[in-house]
Structures are given as structure tokens and as C-alpha cells.
Amino acid sequence: MVYESSKNHNEAVRFYKKFVACAKLMEDKIGMALGTNRVGFNYYNAGNYVKSIEFHKQNIEYSD
């Protein structure tokens, strides 16, 4: 995404959280897994490791 490549991790997190919300509304498990992975990735790159782990755990749940 543009936000990721410009290292604007807070905006990327905001965007992907909206993406996850839309995926949940559509009951799209692949979209939820992808979105939570990207949120976790951006939290990690922003240095927020606790939040990163939280979202990566969600990713694992959606990936099953």
C-alpha cells in the first residue's frame, strides 16, 4: 500500500482496520486474515510489538 511504502504506519493501520471491518461484514475470512496480518505488520514496523502480536494472533484464528 501507499501508506506502507511511505512508512506512514499509523495511516496504514487505520486503513487496514477499515478493511478488516468490511471483511467481517461480508464474512470474508481470507480478507479478515489478510487485513489483520497487515495491521500486525504495520504495528511491528511502528515499534508497537504488543499490538503487533495481538493482531497476528487474530490472523492465526482467521487462517484456520
PyRosetta script that sets phi, psi and omega in degrees:
from pyrosetta import init, pose_from_sequence

init()
pose = pose_from_sequence("MVYESSKNHNEAVRFYKKFVACAKLMEDKIGMALGTNRVGFNYYNAGNYVKSIEFHKQNIEYSD")
pose.set_psi(1, 161.2)
pose.set_omega(1, 179.5)
pose.set_phi(2, -61.7)
pose.set_psi(2, -42.2)
pose.set_omega(2, -178.6)
pose.set_phi(3, -63.8)
pose.set_psi(3, -38.4)
pose.set_omega(3, 179.8)
pose.set_phi(4, -67.4)
pose.set_psi(4, -44.2)
pose.set_omega(4, -177.3)
pose.set_phi(5, -68.9)
pose.set_psi(5, -24.8)
pose.set_omega(5, 177.2)
pose.set_phi(6, -93.0)
pose.set_psi(6, 6.4)
pose.set_omega(6, 178.5)
pose.set_phi(7, 60.9)
pose.set_psi(7, 30.1)
pose.set_omega(7, 175.6)
pose.set_phi(8, -96.0)
pose.set_psi(8, 75.5)
pose.set_omega(8, -171.2)
pose.set_phi(9, -67.5)
pose.set_psi(9, -33.6)
pose.set_omega(9, 179.1)
pose.set_phi(10, -63.9)
pose.set_psi(10, -41.9)
pose.set_omega(10, 178.0)
pose.set_phi(11, -68.6)
pose.set_psi(11, -37.6)
pose.set_omega(11, 178.1)
pose.set_phi(12, -63.6)
pose.set_psi(12, -41.8)
pose.set_omega(12, 177.3)
pose.set_phi(13, -60.9)
pose.set_psi(13, -45.4)
pose.set_omega(13, -179.7)
pose.set_phi(14, -60.0)
pose.set_psi(14, -45.4)
pose.set_omega(14, 179.6)
pose.set_phi(15, -61.9)
pose.set_psi(15, -49.1)
pose.set_omega(15, -176.2)
pose.set_phi(16, -69.3)
pose.set_psi(16, -29.1)
pose.set_omega(16, 174.6)
pose.set_phi(17, -65.4)
pose.set_psi(17, -37.3)
pose.set_omega(17, 175.0)
pose.set_phi(18, -65.6)
pose.set_psi(18, -40.0)
pose.set_omega(18, 177.6)
pose.set_phi(19, -59.2)
pose.set_psi(19, -45.5)
pose.set_omega(19, 179.4)
pose.set_phi(20, -62.8)
pose.set_psi(20, -42.3)
pose.set_omega(20, 179.5)
pose.set_phi(21, -60.5)
pose.set_psi(21, -42.2)
pose.set_omega(21, 177.9)
pose.set_phi(22, -65.7)
pose.set_psi(22, -41.6)
pose.set_omega(22, 179.0)
pose.set_phi(23, -62.9)
pose.set_psi(23, -38.3)
pose.set_omega(23, 178.0)
pose.set_phi(24, -64.2)
pose.set_psi(24, -41.8)
pose.set_omega(24, 178.9)
pose.set_phi(25, -60.5)
pose.set_psi(25, -35.3)
pose.set_omega(25, -179.5)
pose.set_phi(26, -90.1)
pose.set_psi(26, 0.1)
pose.set_omega(26, -176.5)
pose.set_phi(27, 54.9)
pose.set_psi(27, 41.5)
pose.set_omega(27, -179.0)
pose.set_phi(28, -96.2)
pose.set_psi(28, 95.8)
pose.set_omega(28, -176.4)
pose.set_phi(29, -64.9)
pose.set_psi(29, -35.3)
pose.set_omega(29, 178.4)
pose.set_phi(30, -65.5)
pose.set_psi(30, -43.8)
pose.set_omega(30, 177.1)
pose.set_phi(31, -62.8)
pose.set_psi(31, -40.0)
pose.set_omega(31, 178.5)
pose.set_phi(32, -65.1)
pose.set_psi(32, -40.9)
pose.set_omega(32, 178.5)
pose.set_phi(33, -64.7)
pose.set_psi(33, -45.7)
pose.set_omega(33, -180.0)
pose.set_phi(34, -62.3)
pose.set_psi(34, -47.0)
pose.set_omega(34, -178.1)
pose.set_phi(35, -62.8)
pose.set_psi(35, -45.3)
pose.set_omega(35, -179.4)
pose.set_phi(36, -67.5)
pose.set_psi(36, -32.1)
pose.set_omega(36, 175.4)
pose.set_phi(37, -62.7)
pose.set_psi(37, -45.4)
pose.set_omega(37, -178.2)
pose.set_phi(38, -68.6)
pose.set_psi(38, -35.9)
pose.set_omega(38, 175.8)
pose.set_phi(39, -62.6)
pose.set_psi(39, -47.3)
pose.set_omega(39, 178.7)
pose.set_phi(40, -60.3)
pose.set_psi(40, -41.6)
pose.set_omega(40, 178.5)
pose.set_phi(41, -60.1)
pose.set_psi(41, -44.5)
pose.set_omega(41, -178.6)
pose.set_phi(42, -72.8)
pose.set_psi(42, -35.0)
pose.set_omega(42, 173.4)
pose.set_phi(43, -62.6)
pose.set_psi(43, -41.7)
pose.set_omega(43, 178.1)
pose.set_phi(44, -59.1)
pose.set_psi(44, -48.8)
pose.set_omega(44, -178.9)
pose.set_phi(45, -66.7)
pose.set_psi(45, -23.7)
pose.set_omega(45, 176.7)
pose.set_phi(46, -84.7)
pose.set_psi(46, -5.2)
pose.set_omega(46, 178.4)
pose.set_phi(47, 90.2)
pose.set_psi(47, 7.0)
pose.set_omega(47, 179.7)
pose.set_phi(48, -96.7)
pose.set_psi(48, 82.0)
pose.set_omega(48, -171.8)
pose.set_phi(49, -71.8)
pose.set_psi(49, -32.3)
pose.set_omega(49, 179.1)
pose.set_phi(50, -63.9)
pose.set_psi(50, -47.4)
pose.set_omega(50, 178.2)
pose.set_phi(51, -65.2)
pose.set_psi(51, -37.2)
pose.set_omega(51, 178.9)
pose.set_phi(52, -59.4)
pose.set_psi(52, -47.2)
pose.set_omega(52, 179.6)
pose.set_phi(53, -62.9)
pose.set_psi(53, -41.5)
pose.set_omega(53, 179.5)
pose.set_phi(54, -56.2)
pose.set_psi(54, -47.3)
pose.set_omega(54, -177.8)
pose.set_phi(55, -75.3)
pose.set_psi(55, -30.4)
pose.set_omega(55, 176.1)
pose.set_phi(56, -69.9)
pose.set_psi(56, -31.2)
pose.set_omega(56, 174.4)
pose.set_phi(57, -65.9)
pose.set_psi(57, -41.0)
pose.set_omega(57, 175.8)
pose.set_phi(58, -61.4)
pose.set_psi(58, -40.7)
pose.set_omega(58, 178.9)
pose.set_phi(59, -57.3)
pose.set_psi(59, -43.1)
pose.set_omega(59, 179.8)
pose.set_phi(60, -62.6)
pose.set_psi(60, -41.1)
pose.set_omega(60, 178.8)
pose.set_phi(61, -61.6)
pose.set_psi(61, -42.3)
pose.set_omega(61, -178.9)
pose.set_phi(62, -73.9)
pose.set_psi(62, -23.3)
pose.set_omega(62, -177.3)
pose.set_phi(63, -81.1)
pose.set_psi(63, -15.8)
pose.set_omega(63, 179.5)
pose.set_phi(64, -69.4)
pose.dump_pdb("model.pdb")
